[in-house]
């Protein structure tokens, strides 16, 4: 019995202990990105889904830091290293070096501590790195707790890949007062105002030619936004009390959880400020809209908890069922807190779905647990319908991803298909045509 449980536990947590490097290519036709592993094989997001026109990629191999080594006669020792988060101009197209976890349910991509199994999110990650590589200011949009600072770190990785070294500075714009904003952002010289006993370089000059992350930029007052207009336009910083401006050659990344109006303007942002900051606009969806990421993120959290000694027991397969049926208004941040709370409740014993339900009960008292999604179908039901549209031979992958038995999967699938006919796009369910659409458009 113990051997059977260990085998189930291995399949439910089927991540490699050491991830392998991979290359992520953007799809110019707007389809899903292309993933190439260290062996030169193309990874399919769905089983059987592979590109029609493969790229001619030079051979590369894994480096000690988890990146890749490419043969280059002009480089020292004849090999040029590309660490994770760097950009390699391969086959005339930029490729982003990422970490790849090969699982039985498809590829999982990780970069800057951000892990996802959703192709659309991988596309956003690649755009973040390329924006930093080509020196474009970025505006990151998304709900609170989705990992917007991780995207800013990816922009910094792309900048460091281009320059060799780059600084990263972050500042919480919501905590700035109008009286001290210019000093905190642009710096000041000694004696510029009462109490200025020594000079300060400010956030912009701290970033130098690297990346400056303006968190919660949507909460900034209109006066502070107006003070930033000339800096973003002229790329110059004038410290308080100084006459001559100082050039700024870095990248500015702004993040906000505000949404756009009907005319495209973000609530709380001046239009001229938004236009100057929107060199590249990246939108990261909430966890409710990407349920495939629940298990990869959960496995990463459990790995960290085991490393710290907080979670020492095994995981039962039913631990994922309540997690996938929850609405996650707090997104990834809330998922991490729930798993830590569940690990504390397990007290070194096995962690099962009942313990997770108890950890989620704290959120239910606030009235937001198992919050209904935009439709009357739960996340679990939508995933069953989506994966049920694969070939019968592929449905074993669906059961492993959902963590439910074969009989339960087919019983739920019959019930849901009886209630709702097949559709393409209704309730966020992927129809049959969507799975083959990237082949028609061209993966590369």
Secondary structure, DSSP 8 states (H G I E B T S, - for coil): -HHHHHHHHHHHT---SS-EEEEEE--TTSS--EEEETTS-EE-SSTT---SS------EEE-TTSSEEEE-TTSGGGEEEE-TT-EEEETTEEEEEEEEEEETTEEEEEETTEEE--HHHHHHHHHHHHHHHTT--EEEE--TTS-HHHHHHHHHHHHHHHHS---EEEEEGGG--HHHHHHHHH-B-TTSSTT--S-B-HHHHHHTTSEEEEETGGGS-HHHHHHHHHHHHH-EE--BT-SS-EE--SEEEEEE---B-TTS-BTTS-HHHHHHHTTEEEE---GGG-TTHHHHHHHHHHHHHHHHTS--S-B-TTHHHHHHTS--TTHHHHHHHHHHHHHHHHTTS-B-HHHHHHHHHHHHTTT-TT---SSSS-HHHHHHHHHHTS-GGGHHHHHHHHT--HHHHHHHHHHHHHHS---SSGGG---HHHHHHHHHH---
